[in-house]
């Protein structure tokens, strides 16, 4: 299991290949990558992501450990970036490995739902019309509550 909170970009292909390497006892690997998307009515110039070092890594490690146990995962990877990102940049990645695809998919969804609604990151969208903090959405909370 690996958790990385980093400012630097990551190489999706390299991370995916490294994660998959050596998992001969796993029948499924699921990956998900989040991308900074533009705003439909007010083009975004950038998203700034803040976090508390140490606290964020501990929280993500805890939820990844829970996912490993709950979904019988053989391995898990969580990468989340912070700092200033522009639309189109990769913001996060989740990968899970399990003996069976259902566990790999559910483990990945569980991690993604947590990252979207509860991970200790603060996001601010910056556009030509100003800046605004990203508020929690009811549908993200509902997605997490199903677990």
N, C-alpha and C positions, 0 to 999 in steps of 0.2 A: 504494500500500500504506500502511495506517495501523495502528499499534499504540497502544493507549491503556490504561494502568494507572491507574485512577482510583478515588477514594473516592465520588464523587457518582454518583447513579443516572443511567441513560441512558434515552432515549426510543427504544424498539424501532422504532416506526413511522418516526420521523424518521431514525434511523440507517439503516434498511433503504432508505428512499426516497432518501436522499442517496447511499448506496452504488450504487444502481441507476441513478441519473441519469447520462446521458451515455455509457453503455456500449452504444452502438449496434452495435459490432463484436463483442459477446459474445452467444452464443446461450443462455447459462445463468447464472443467479445462484442460489446456494444460501446459505441462512442457517440458523443454529442458535442457539438461545438457551438458556442454562442457568438454572435457577431453584433457589433454596435450597429444599430439600424438608425436610419435617418427619421426625422419627424415628418409626418405627412403634410402638415399645414404651415410649418415654420422650419425650414431647413436647418438642421443642427450643424454647428461648426465643430463641436467637440463634446465629449462627456468626460467629466472629471470624477474619478473614483477615489474615495478616501477610506482608510481603515486604521485600526489600532494594531500595530505590529505586536506579535506575541498572542494577543487575545484572539485575533482573527484566525491565525494558524491553529491555535488550540481548539477553537470552535469547529473548524473544518475537519480537523483530525478526529474529533469526537464523533461528528456525524458520519464520517467515512467509516470509522470503526463500528458504529451502529449498523451501517449498511452491510458491512462485511458479514456480521453475525446474522442479522435479520434475513438476508437474502442468500445466505450460503455462498458468498462470493469467494472466489479464489484470489482475487486481486482487485484493487480499485485505484484510480488516479483522479485527482482533482487539481486542476490548474485554474487560477483566477488572477487576472491582472488588476492593477491599480494604476493611478496616475491619469494623464491626459490621453484619451483615445479619440479617434475620429471615425465617422461612419465608414463601415466596411472592415474595420480592424477586428481581429479575433479578441474576444474579451474573456472567454473561459472555455474549458474543456472538461468533460467527465468521461471516464472509460471504466467499464466493469468487465470482469471475466468470471464466468461461472460454468459449472458442468452442463447446465441446461439454459436455454435461451430465455425462458420466462424469468428466471432469477436474475439474469444479466440485464434484461430490459427493465424489470421492476426496480432493481438496485440503482440503475442509472436514472430512472424517473424520480425515485425518492431523493437522490442527491441533487438533481436539477431543481426539484420543487423547493428543497431546503435553500439552495443557493439563491433562488429567485425571491424568496419571501423572508427568510430569517438570518441568512449569513450576515455578519456584522460589517457590511460595506455601506457607504453613503455615496449616492450617485447624484451628480448635478449635470443637467443638460444645458448647454450654452448655445444660443442661437443669435441671430442678428437682432432679435427683439428682447434679448436679456438672458438671464440664467434662472433656472428653477430646479429645486431639489426634486428628485423622483420620489413620489409617494407610493406607499404600499397599495396594491390593487386587491379588491375583493376576490377576483378570480384566482389570484396567486395564493391567497390564504386558503381558499376552498380546495385548491389542488393539493396543498400540503396537508390539510385536515383529513383527506381521504386515507392517509397512512396512519 
